[in-house]
Amino acid sequence: MKHRIVVLGAGYAGAFAAGSLARRLSPADTEITVVNAVPDFVERMRLHQLAIGQDLAFRKLTDIFAGTGVRLRLARVTGVDPERRTVAVTGEDGDGELAYDTLLYALGSSVAHHDVPGVAEYAFDVTGRSSALRLRERLADLGEGATVLVVGEGLTGIETATEFAESRPDLSVALAARGELGAWLSPRARRHLRRSFDRFGITAHEHTRIEAVEPTRAIAADGTSVPADVTVWSAGFAVHPIAAASGLEVAETGQIVVDRTMRSVSHPDVYAAGDCAYAIGENGRPLPMSCASAGFTNMQATAAIIARLTGGEVPSVGLKYYGNHISLGRRDAIFQMVDAEVRSKSWFLGGRTAARLKSGVLKGAGWSIAHPTFGMPKRKRRLATAPSRAGLRVAA
Ligand SMILES: Cc1cc2nc3c(=O)[nH]c(=O)nc-3n(C[C@H](O)[C@H](O)[C@H](O)COP(=O)(O)OP(=O)(O)OC[C@H]3O[C@@H](n4cnc5c(N)ncnc54)[C@H](O)[C@@H]3O)c2cc1C
């Protein structure tokens, strides 16, 4: 009887966590299964590049996990029953159920519509591969001078607008910001951003809250009509409702409330990592949904799972958010450091060096997930007690 660890989602958090667990736990007494809706490791941080027509090859999860012992179940998770410790899935083989002793929930997030009329019907987004591919098809059909409006002045909105303007100078790209463009950046970084927008010819509609989307325009709160052959909705991420529906304790955002070790505060057999975890950072604030947070939280979750199963002390992984690294097309970027209160520090790095660094970060994240056996210890760790269906409750 092996201890069954089920990891939901093979994005930045789940794929790395599964590899990391397989690298360190002995297959003699643990069995690791990853459930993912699609067969590839989708690098979400590149989806705006995919949408504008760049050729990107995503790695197959079967190749990534080859030789690790991790089992891959290609299916969509439809529910979790934390009392029975089962996960409901549906896939090519029909509906099914998976039993777990320990669950790591890492289903990420998708676009937040904020119930704005017309967004679901007419807007596009870059938060998932299928939606990015739908947008790619639409953009490919657009002729010279067509208008593309990106709604949202956050990191993804800025990256999307600049990437589109650089790759398709024939389009007329605009961005709608609720406040001032880059208001959260340091003054020097903000000036850098404005210069980039000017260079790309992007129109910034500042203090413009979009309250409705129609097929060829968006309507702002003050009634202004902004022309948009294509509206790209980039006003934040929302988590899937599965966790809330399952009875796990969730925050207002629907994210799973976890303790310092990423363990659910309501169900100790369940851990969460990445966008779907409501994890408090060292500054006392919830960690932002980001790749960096997906890294910290999955490392903390796997360290805790391994320690509790093998009888060691749970190590504390740093949960500190250092800054935002924003691509501005392929040749420019801004790296803005933040302080403990998440206020931008005066120091920032901009231009080609920042772009090269960002490119290295993206490659590094992809590489570390694609090479789960790198640094494999010679001896894997055995469970402290005989594998038990009582799971972590006895080993805690
Ligand atoms: C265009 C774009 C650019 C970004 N740029 C940056 C950046 O520069 N820096 C940064 O820090 N962050 C960036 N982010 C945010 C970052 O991508 C996310 O915070 C990160 O992907 C979160 O990792 P995750 O593992 O929690 O979720 P994901 O990477 O979304 O992985 C979730 C996984 O779960 C799977 N899944 C979802 N639902 C189901 C289901 N029901 N059943 C089965 N499988 C399912 C998905 O297929 C996916 O494999 C960007 C996001 C976007 C969209």
The ligand as a Tripos MOL2 file, in Angstrom:
@<TRIPOS>MOLECULE
LIG
   53    58     1     0     0
SMALL
NO_CHARGES

@<TRIPOS>ATOM
      1 C1          0.3800   36.5810  -20.6030 C.3       1 LIG1
      2 C2          0.8580   36.3950  -19.1750 C.ar      1 LIG1
      3 C3          2.0870   36.8960  -18.8030 C.ar      1 LIG1
      4 C4          2.5410   36.7150  -17.4870 C.ar      1 LIG1
      5 N1          3.7600   37.2110  -17.1460 N.ar      1 LIG1
      6 C5          4.2090   37.0180  -15.9010 C.ar      1 LIG1
      7 C6          5.4770   37.5030  -15.5230 C.ar      1 LIG1
      8 O1          6.1780   38.1050  -16.3150 O.2       1 LIG1
      9 N2          5.9160   37.2630  -14.2540 N.ar      1 LIG1
     10 C7          5.1540   36.5870  -13.3430 C.ar      1 LIG1
     11 O2          5.6050   36.3850  -12.2100 O.2       1 LIG1
     12 N3          3.9290   36.1190  -13.6770 N.ar      1 LIG1
     13 C8          3.4360   36.3170  -14.9300 C.ar      1 LIG1
     14 N4          2.2110   35.8400  -15.2610 N.ar      1 LIG1
     15 C9          1.4230   35.1300  -14.2340 C.3       1 LIG1
     16 C10         1.8630   33.6650  -14.1470 C.3       1 LIG1
     17 O3          1.8090   33.0770  -15.4210 O.3       1 LIG1
     18 C11         0.9660   32.8990  -13.1900 C.3       1 LIG1
     19 O4          0.9720   33.5580  -11.9380 O.3       1 LIG1
     20 C12         1.4860   31.4680  -13.0490 C.3       1 LIG1
     21 O5          1.2650   30.7760  -14.2640 O.3       1 LIG1
     22 C13         0.7990   30.7340  -11.9040 C.3       1 LIG1
     23 O6          1.2570   29.4070  -11.8780 O.3       1 LIG1
     24 P1          0.2720   28.2240  -11.4610 P.3       1 LIG1
     25 O7          1.0470   26.9690  -11.5290 O.co2     1 LIG1
     26 O8         -0.4330   28.5840  -10.2090 O.co2     1 LIG1
     27 O9         -0.8670   28.2190  -12.5810 O.3       1 LIG1
     28 P2         -0.7900   27.8640  -14.1330 P.3       1 LIG1
     29 O10         0.5490   28.1390  -14.6770 O.co2     1 LIG1
     30 O11        -1.9650   28.5470  -14.7250 O.co2     1 LIG1
     31 O12        -1.0370   26.2870  -14.1600 O.3       1 LIG1
     32 C14        -2.2840   25.7090  -13.8700 C.3       1 LIG1
     33 C15        -2.3640   24.3640  -14.5440 C.3       1 LIG1
     34 O13        -3.5870   23.7450  -14.1780 O.3       1 LIG1
     35 C16        -4.2310   23.2410  -15.3240 C.3       1 LIG1
     36 N5         -5.6690   23.2710  -15.0660 N.ar      1 LIG1
     37 C17        -6.4350   24.3500  -14.8230 C.ar      1 LIG1
     38 N6         -7.7000   23.9720  -14.5680 N.ar      1 LIG1
     39 C18        -7.7140   22.6380  -14.6610 C.ar      1 LIG1
     40 C19        -8.7240   21.6540  -14.4530 C.ar      1 LIG1
     41 N7         -9.9760   21.9690  -14.1120 N.pl3     1 LIG1
     42 N8         -8.3820   20.3520  -14.6080 N.ar      1 LIG1
     43 C20        -7.1200   19.9860  -14.9160 C.ar      1 LIG1
     44 N9         -6.1290   20.8740  -15.1100 N.ar      1 LIG1
     45 C21        -6.4300   22.1780  -14.9860 C.ar      1 LIG1
     46 C22        -3.7990   24.1510  -16.4570 C.3       1 LIG1
     47 O14        -3.9290   23.4660  -17.7160 O.3       1 LIG1
     48 C23        -2.3540   24.4270  -16.0620 C.3       1 LIG1
     49 O15        -1.5040   23.4340  -16.5680 O.3       1 LIG1
     50 C24         1.7260   36.0180  -16.5620 C.ar      1 LIG1
     51 C25         0.4780   35.5010  -16.9450 C.ar      1 LIG1
     52 C26         0.0380   35.7030  -18.2390 C.ar      1 LIG1
     53 C27        -1.3060   35.1410  -18.6430 C.3       1 LIG1
@<TRIPOS>BOND
     1     1     2 1
     2     2     3 ar
     3     2    52 ar
     4     3     4 ar
     5     4     5 ar
     6     4    50 ar
     7     5     6 ar
     8     6     7 ar
     9     6    13 1
    10     7     8 2
    11     7     9 ar
    12     9    10 ar
    13    10    11 2
    14    10    12 ar
    15    12    13 ar
    16    13    14 ar
    17    14    15 1
    18    14    50 ar
    19    15    16 1
    20    16    17 1
    21    16    18 1
    22    18    19 1
    23    18    20 1
    24    20    21 1
    25    20    22 1
    26    22    23 1
    27    23    24 1
    28    24    25 2
    29    24    26 1
    30    24    27 1
    31    27    28 1
    32    28    29 2
    33    28    30 1
    34    28    31 1
    35    31    32 1
    36    32    33 1
    37    33    34 1
    38    33    48 1
    39    34    35 1
    40    35    36 1
    41    35    46 1
    42    36    37 ar
    43    36    45 ar
    44    37    38 ar
    45    38    39 ar
    46    39    40 ar
    47    39    45 ar
    48    40    41 1
    49    40    42 ar
    50    42    43 ar
    51    43    44 ar
    52    44    45 ar
    53    46    47 1
    54    46    48 1
    55    48    49 1
    56    50    51 ar
    57    51    52 ar
    58    52    53 1
@<TRIPOS>SUBSTRUCTURE
     1 LIG1         1 GROUP 0 **** ****
